[in-house]
Amino acid sequence: MKHTRRTWVVTALVCLLVPGACANADDAAQRRTVEVLATRPHDPGAFTQGLEIDGEVLYEGTGMVGQSDVRSIDRTSGAELARVELPPPFFGEGITLAGDTLWQLTWKEGVAFARDPHTLTEKRRVPYQGEGWGLCHQEGRLVMSDGSATLTFRDPVTFAVTGSVTLTSHTDTRLNELECAEDGSIYANAWPTDQILRIDPDAGRVLSVIDTAGLLPADQRAGADVLNGIAQIPGTDRFLITGKYWPTVFEVRFVPA
């Protein structure tokens, strides 16, 4: 204990004299990994682009031209409740529920579909500029990614742009599927890696980096694509995560590495 103050002083001097040293130390302290609590089957034919949980319903949006759809699933039984396919040339991307609307992005077509969350039928289409990747809903706004390190905020009713923020670090990251967590942070798959970033969406600061490498067993890797899809289980610190063409959904906690 007698060296505690000396250590603190040395650390403070390093922070002052060596630019970036403390930021790097903080990054290391915020490294996370996954603790697997349970697994459940996942459709290995689903090119997963978005996951969303509402009560006992799990929504999933998938991609690829001619194979894109959005579906709702009973979380308890695993039974499919509804499914709607996207016709070519649409390539489905992220989804999120905002009130009485389930929004679905498209990749390069510049069209967002507003859907009835119960039947998944289309209510209207809204054009937007740029690419669509991930989407999630916070109180009063949608948060959207476009494959860059920037998050765009949109009105949850009109889909109009209301602002944006760019990451202050990890600026070469390609943010993909998003989850707006209950604590106000955003979890984002970093394409095409095995990493998930936890982000402060107002400051653009990366709060932690979660490494999921090795989550999918080697014998299941054949035919599988990248990690993509994350949804918080309401009222808990647990999340469902999966990937494109993965045969498994993992229920996990994010814990110190």
KEKE-3310 file (N, C-alpha, C; in steps of 0.2 Angstrom, whole numbers, plus 5000, padded with zeros to 4 digits):
npx = (5004:5011:5016:5006:5002:5014:5014:5002:5006:5016:5009:5001:5010:5015:5003:5002:5014:5015:5007:4992:4995:4987:4975:4976:4979:4966:4958:4963:4958:4945:4942:4932:4924:4914:4902:4895:4878:4868:4862:4853:4844:4847:4842:4851:4851:4848:4854:4859:4854:4849:4843:4830:4821:4805:4796:4790:4793:4804:4812:4818:4829:4834:4846:4853:4850:4834:4833:4830:4821:4810:4806:4795:4797:4792:4799:4799:4794:4800:4793:4788:4780:4776:4781:4789:4794:4806:4806:4816:4824:4828:4839:4839:4842:4846:4834:4822:4811:4799:4788:4772:4778:4788:4803:4813:4828:4836:4850:4858:4848:4842:4829:4818:4808:4792:4784:4769:4770:4765:4759:4768:4766:4768:4768:4772:4784:4800:4811:4829:4846:4862:4870:4861:4864:4864:4851:4843:4832:4831:4824:4814:4821:4829:4843:4856:4867:4879:4889:4901:4911:4902:4887:4870:4856:4838:4821:4809:4796:4795:4807:4816:4832:4840:4852:4870:4884:4901:4913:4925:4937:4944:4941:4941:4932:4919:4904:4890:4876:4866:4862:4851:4854:4847:4853:4856:4867:4875:4877:4887:4890:4906:4910:4921:4923:4926:4922:4912:4907:4904:4896:4895:4882:4880:4892:4900:4910:4920:4916:4918:4926:4922:4926:4923:4929:4930:4918:4909:4910:4923:4919:4907:4909:4911:4904:4897:4896:4900:4900:4885:4871:4863:4854:4847:4841:4826:4826:4837:4854:4858:4861:4856:4866:4871:4876:4878:4871:4874:4872:4867:4861:4867:4865:4871:4882:4892:4908:4922:4938)
npy = (4994:5006:5011:5015:5029:5034:5026:5031:5044:5043:5037:5048:5057:5051:5051:5065:5067:5058:5058:5050:5039:5036:5034:5023:5014:5015:5009:4996:4992:4992:4981:4967:4951:4937:4928:4913:4909:4901:4892:4891:4885:4891:4897:4891:4896:4909:4925:4934:4951:4959:4959:4960:4962:4961:4960:4944:4941:4938:4947:4946:4951:4948:4946:4947:4947:4942:4933:4940:4944:4948:4942:4936:4928:4917:4918:4909:4896:4895:4895:4901:4916:4926:4930:4940:4942:4951:4957:4955:4970:4972:4972:4966:4974:4981:4981:4988:4991:5004:5010:5008:5004:4993:4996:4993:4992:4994:4989:4996:5001:5013:5013:5013:5002:5004:4994:4984:4979:4967:4959:4961:4967:4978:4996:5008:5016:5024:5035:5037:5044:5037:5021:5008:5000:4995:4997:5004:5008:5022:5031:5042:5044:5036:5026:5024:5015:5016:5008:5015:5024:5032:5037:5039:5050:5048:5053:5044:5043:5050:5047:5056:5064:5069:5072:5068:5057:5054:5041:5044:5037:5022:5025:5019:5009:4999:5001:4990:4980:4986:4988:4997:4999:4997:5005:5016:5016:5011:4995:4989:4979:4976:4976:4967:4959:4950:4958:4967:4984:4994:5009:5026:5036:5049:5056:5049:5041:5026:5014:5001:4987:4972:4955:4942:4931:4914:4910:4903:4886:4877:4867:4871:4882:4880:4886:4896:4914:4931:4937:4944:4953:4957:4958:4965:4956:4960:4970:4963:4959:4952:4946:4942:4935:4932:4926:4928:4916:4907:4893:4894:4903:4913:4915:4927:4935:4950:4951:4956:4954)
npz = (5000:5003:4991:4983:4981:4975:4963:4957:4955:4946:4935:4932:4927:4916:4908:4906:4899:4888:4874:4871:4879:4890:4885:4878:4888:4895:4885:4885:4897:4895:4888:4883:4884:4879:4889:4888:4890:4886:4872:4856:4842:4825:4810:4797:4784:4784:4781:4791:4796:4805:4822:4834:4849:4856:4869:4870:4857:4844:4831:4815:4802:4786:4772:4755:4738:4732:4742:4753:4768:4781:4797:4811:4827:4839:4855:4865:4860:4848:4836:4820:4818:4808:4791:4778:4762:4753:4737:4722:4716:4729:4744:4759:4775:4791:4805:4815:4829:4832:4841:4833:4822:4812:4806:4791:4783:4767:4757:4746:4739:4744:4751:4764:4773:4780:4792:4798:4814:4818:4807:4798:4786:4773:4776:4771:4760:4762:4755:4756:4757:4753:4759:4768:4783:4798:4811:4825:4839:4849:4863:4856:4844:4829:4826:4814:4804:4791:4786:4788:4800:4806:4814:4811:4815:4816:4813:4821:4816:4803:4797:4794:4793:4808:4814:4817:4822:4823:4826:4839:4841:4833:4820:4808:4807:4801:4804:4808:4810:4823:4841:4852:4868:4884:4893:4887:4879:4863:4855:4843:4828:4821:4806:4795:4806:4822:4832:4843:4846:4860:4862:4866:4860:4860:4862:4853:4858:4860:4871:4876:4869:4863:4861:4852:4846:4841:4846:4838:4835:4827:4819:4815:4807:4793:4779:4785:4788:4793:4810:4815:4821:4835:4850:4864:4878:4885:4901:4906:4908:4898:4881:4864:4851:4835:4818:4800:4791:4802:4812:4825:4838:4851:4868:4879:4891:4892:4898:4908:4899)
capx = (5000:5015:5018:5000:5003:5019:5012:4997:5010:5020:5004:4998:5015:5015:4997:5004:5020:5015:5000:4989:4996:4982:4969:4978:4978:4959:4956:4964:4954:4938:4941:4927:4923:4907:4901:4889:4874:4863:4861:4847:4845:4846:4841:4857:4850:4847:4859:4856:4856:4846:4839:4826:4816:4799:4793:4792:4794:4811:4811:4825:4829:4839:4848:4854:4845:4830:4833:4829:4815:4809:4802:4794:4797:4790:4805:4799:4793:4804:4788:4788:4774:4775:4787:4787:4800:4808:4807:4822:4832:4830:4844:4837:4847:4844:4827:4820:4804:4798:4781:4768:4781:4794:4807:4818:4833:4839:4857:4860:4842:4839:4822:4816:4801:4788:4779:4765:4774:4761:4758:4774:4764:4771:4763:4774:4791:4803:4818:4835:4852:4867:4868:4858:4867:4861:4846:4840:4828:4831:4818:4813:4825:4832:4850:4857:4874:4880:4895:4906:4911:4897:4880:4865:4850:4833:4815:4806:4790:4796:4813:4820:4839:4840:4859:4874:4890:4907:4917:4931:4942:4941:4938:4941:4927:4913:4898:4885:4870:4866:4857:4851:4853:4843:4857:4858:4873:4874:4881:4888:4895:4911:4911:4919:4927:4922:4921:4906:4909:4899:4897:4891:4880:4880:4899:4904:4916:4919:4916:4922:4927:4920:4929:4919:4932:4930:4912:4906:4914:4926:4915:4901:4912:4910:4897:4895:4899:4903:4896:4880:4865:4863:4848:4847:4835:4823:4826:4842:4861:4860:4860:4856:4870:4872:4879:4875:4872:4876:4866:4866:4860:4870:4863:4878:4884:4898:4912:4929:4942)
capy = (5000:5012:5013:5017:5036:5035:5023:5036:5050:5041:5036:5054:5060:5047:5054:5071:5068:5054:5058:5044:5033:5034:5032:5016:5010:5014:5004:4989:4991:4991:4975:4963:4945:4934:4922:4910:4906:4896:4892:4889:4884:4897:4895:4892:4899:4916:4929:4939:4958:4963:4956:4964:4958:4965:4955:4937:4941:4940:4949:4945:4953:4944:4949:4944:4948:4936:4929:4944:4944:4949:4937:4936:4921:4916:4916:4903:4890:4895:4895:4907:4919:4929:4931:4943:4942:4957:4956:4958:4970:4974:4968:4968:4976:4981:4982:4990:4992:5010:5011:5004:5003:4990:4998:4988:4995:4991:4990:5001:5004:5019:5013:5010:5000:5004:4988:4983:4974:4960:4955:4963:4969:4985:5002:5013:5016:5031:5035:5040:5044:5032:5014:5006:4994:4994:5001:5003:5013:5025:5035:5049:5044:5030:5027:5021:5014:5015:5005:5019:5025:5037:5035:5045:5050:5049:5054:5037:5043:5052:5044:5062:5065:5074:5073:5062:5058:5050:5039:5048:5032:5017:5028:5015:5004:4999:4999:4986:4979:4990:4987:5002:4995:5000:5010:5022:5015:5007:4990:4988:4974:4979:4972:4960:4956:4946:4962:4972:4990:4998:5016:5032:5038:5056:5058:5046:5038:5019:5013:4995:4982:4965:4951:4936:4926:4907:4909:4898:4881:4876:4862:4875:4888:4879:4889:4902:4920:4935:4939:4950:4952:4958:4960:4964:4953:4966:4969:4959:4961:4947:4948:4936:4936:4927:4928:4927:4908:4903:4888:4894:4909:4912:4920:4929:4941:4953:4951:4958:4949)
capz = (5000:5003:4985:4979:4979:4970:4957:4955:4952:4939:4930:4930:4923:4909:4905:4904:4895:4883:4871:4869:4883:4895:4881:4876:4894:4896:4880:4887:4903:4893:4884:4885:4880:4880:4893:4885:4895:4883:4864:4853:4835:4821:4803:4794:4778:4786:4780:4796:4795:4811:4827:4838:4853:4859:4874:4868:4850:4841:4824:4812:4795:4782:4766:4749:4733:4730:4748:4759:4771:4788:4800:4818:4830:4846:4858:4869:4857:4842:4831:4816:4818:4801:4787:4772:4758:4749:4730:4719:4718:4736:4748:4766:4780:4798:4807:4822:4831:4834:4842:4830:4815:4811:4800:4788:4778:4761:4757:4741:4735:4747:4753:4770:4773:4787:4792:4803:4818:4819:4801:4794:4779:4771:4777:4766:4759:4763:4752:4760:4754:4755:4760:4774:4786:4804:4813:4831:4841:4856:4864:4852:4838:4826:4825:4808:4802:4784:4784:4790:4808:4808:4816:4809:4819:4811:4816:4821:4812:4796:4795:4792:4797:4814:4817:4816:4826:4821:4832:4841:4840:4829:4815:4801:4809:4797:4809:4804:4814:4829:4846:4856:4874:4889:4897:4883:4874:4857:4853:4835:4825:4817:4800:4795:4812:4827:4837:4845:4850:4864:4860:4868:4854:4860:4861:4848:4861:4861:4879:4876:4863:4865:4857:4851:4842:4843:4848:4834:4835:4821:4815:4812:4803:4786:4776:4789:4786:4798:4815:4813:4824:4842:4853:4872:4881:4889:4908:4909:4905:4893:4874:4859:4846:4830:4812:4794:4790:4808:4814:4832:4842:4858:4874:4882:4894:4891:4904:4907:4896)
cpx = (5004:5017:5012:5001:5008:5017:5007:5001:5013:5015:5002:5004:5015:5009:4998:5009:5020:5008:4998:4990:4991:4976:4970:4976:4970:4956:4957:4960:4947:4937:4936:4927:4916:4907:4894:4885:4869:4864:4855:4848:4843:4846:4847:4857:4848:4853:4857:4859:4853:4842:4836:4821:4811:4795:4795:4792:4801:4809:4818:4824:4835:4841:4850:4848:4841:4830:4831:4822:4815:4804:4801:4794:4795:4796:4805:4798:4798:4799:4788:4781:4772:4782:4785:4794:4800:4809:4813:4820:4833:4834:4842:4843:4844:4837:4827:4813:4804:4791:4777:4771:4787:4798:4812:4822:4834:4846:4859:4854:4839:4832:4822:4809:4798:4783:4775:4769:4771:4761:4764:4773:4767:4766:4765:4781:4794:4810:4823:4841:4857:4865:4865:4862:4863:4856:4844:4836:4829:4825:4818:4818:4827:4839:4852:4864:4874:4886:4902:4907:4907:4890:4875:4859:4844:4826:4812:4799:4791:4802:4818:4827:4838:4847:4863:4880:4895:4911:4923:4937:4939:4938:4938:4936:4921:4907:4893:4879:4871:4860:4857:4849:4849:4846:4859:4863:4871:4879:4881:4892:4899:4913:4918:4922:4923:4921:4915:4909:4903:4901:4892:4889:4880:4887:4903:4910:4914:4921:4919:4922:4926:4922:4925:4922:4932:4923:4908:4911:4917:4922:4909:4903:4911:4903:4895:4899:4900:4898:4891:4874:4866:4857:4848:4840:4832:4824:4832:4849:4863:4858:4860:4861:4871:4876:4876:4877:4874:4870:4864:4865:4863:4867:4869:4877:4891:4902:4919:4933:4947)
cpy = (5006:5015:5015:5024:5037:5032:5028:5042:5049:5040:5043:5058:5057:5050:5061:5072:5064:5054:5051:5038:5031:5032:5025:5011:5009:5009:4997:4987:4989:4985:4970:4956:4942:4928:4919:4907:4901:4897:4890:4889:4890:4894:4897:4895:4906:4920:4935:4946:4962:4958:4961:4960:4963:4960:4948:4936:4943:4941:4948:4947:4950:4948:4945:4945:4942:4931:4933:4943:4947:4945:4938:4929:4922:4914:4910:4896:4889:4895:4901:4910:4923:4930:4935:4944:4949:4955:4959:4965:4972:4969:4970:4969:4976:4983:4985:4992:4999:5011:5006:5003:4999:4992:4993:4992:4991:4993:4996:5004:5010:5019:5010:5008:5001:4998:4988:4977:4967:4956:4956:4965:4977:4990:5007:5013:5024:5031:5039:5040:5040:5025:5013:5000:4992:4999:4999:5009:5015:5029:5042:5049:5037:5031:5022:5021:5014:5012:5009:5019:5030:5034:5041:5044:5052:5050:5047:5037:5044:5049:5050:5062:5070:5075:5067:5063:5053:5048:5043:5044:5027:5020:5025:5010:5005:4996:4996:4986:4983:4987:4993:4999:5000:5005:5016:5021:5011:5001:4989:4983:4978:4975:4973:4956:4952:4951:4966:4978:4992:5005:5021:5036:5046:5059:5055:5042:5030:5017:5006:4991:4975:4960:4944:4930:4919:4906:4903:4893:4880:4872:4865:4881:4887:4882:4895:4908:4924:4935:4945:4948:4952:4961:4959:4961:4958:4965:4965:4962:4956:4949:4941:4939:4930:4929:4926:4919:4904:4898:4889:4902:4908:4917:4921:4935:4944:4955:4953:4952:4947)
cpz = (5000:4997:4980:4977:4974:4963:4953:4951:4946:4934:4927:4926:4916:4905:4902:4898:4888:4880:4869:4874:4887:4891:4879:4883:4896:4891:4882:4893:4901:4888:4887:4881:4881:4885:4890:4890:4892:4875:4862:4845:4831:4814:4799:4787:4778:4785:4785:4796:4801:4815:4831:4842:4856:4863:4872:4861:4848:4833:4821:4804:4792:4775:4760:4744:4731:4736:4754:4762:4778:4791:4808:4821:4837:4850:4862:4865:4850:4836:4827:4816:4811:4798:4780:4768:4754:4742:4727:4716:4725:4740:4755:4770:4787:4799:4814:4823:4834:4835:4838:4823:4816:4805:4798:4783:4772:4760:4752:4737:4738:4748:4760:4770:4780:4787:4798:4807:4819:4813:4797:4787:4779:4772:4772:4765:4760:4760:4757:4755:4757:4756:4767:4777:4792:4806:4820:4834:4848:4857:4860:4845:4836:4826:4819:4807:4794:4781:4785:4798:4810:4809:4814:4813:4815:4816:4816:4817:4805:4793:4792:4796:4802:4816:4815:4821:4823:4827:4833:4840:4835:4823:4808:4802:4804:4802:4805:4809:4821:4834:4851:4863:4879:4893:4893:4878:4868:4856:4845:4833:4821:4811:4797:4801:4817:4833:4837:4849:4854:4864:4864:4862:4854:4859:4856:4851:4862:4868:4880:4870:4866:4859:4857:4847:4845:4846:4844:4833:4828:4816:4812:4808:4795:4784:4780:4787:4793:4804:4813:4817:4831:4845:4860:4874:4886:4897:4911:4906:4900:4886:4870:4853:4841:4824:4806:4792:4796:4810:4821:4834:4849:4862:4878:4886:4892:4897:4903:4904:4901)
residu = (MET:LYS:HIS:THR:ARG:ARG:THR:TRP:VAL:VAL:THR:ALA:LEU:VAL:CYS:LEU:LEU:VAL:PRO:GLY:ALA:CYS:ALA:ASN:ALA:ASP:ASP:ALA:ALA:GLN:ARG:ARG:THR:VAL:GLU:VAL:LEU:ALA:THR:ARG:PRO:HIS:ASP:PRO:GLY:ALA:PHE:THR:GLN:GLY:LEU:GLU:ILE:ASP:GLY:GLU:VAL:LEU:TYR:GLU:GLY:THR:GLY:MET:VAL:GLY:GLN:SER:ASP:VAL:ARG:SER:ILE:ASP:ARG:THR:SER:GLY:ALA:GLU:LEU:ALA:ARG:VAL:GLU:LEU:PRO:PRO:PRO:PHE:PHE:GLY:GLU:GLY:ILE:THR:LEU:ALA:GLY:ASP:THR:LEU:TRP:GLN:LEU:THR:TRP:LYS:GLU:GLY:VAL:ALA:PHE:ALA:ARG:ASP:PRO:HIS:THR:LEU:THR:GLU:LYS:ARG:ARG:VAL:PRO:TYR:GLN:GLY:GLU:GLY:TRP:GLY:LEU:CYS:HIS:GLN:GLU:GLY:ARG:LEU:VAL:MET:SER:ASP:GLY:SER:ALA:THR:LEU:THR:PHE:ARG:ASP:PRO:VAL:THR:PHE:ALA:VAL:THR:GLY:SER:VAL:THR:LEU:THR:SER:HIS:THR:ASP:THR:ARG:LEU:ASN:GLU:LEU:GLU:CYS:ALA:GLU:ASP:GLY:SER:ILE:TYR:ALA:ASN:ALA:TRP:PRO:THR:ASP:GLN:ILE:LEU:ARG:ILE:ASP:PRO:ASP:ALA:GLY:ARG:VAL:LEU:SER:VAL:ILE:ASP:THR:ALA:GLY:LEU:LEU:PRO:ALA:ASP:GLN:ARG:ALA:GLY:ALA:ASP:VAL:LEU:ASN:GLY:ILE:ALA:GLN:ILE:PRO:GLY:THR:ASP:ARG:PHE:LEU:ILE:THR:GLY:LYS:TYR:TRP:PRO:THR:VAL:PHE:GLU:VAL:ARG:PHE:VAL:PRO:ALA)
# end
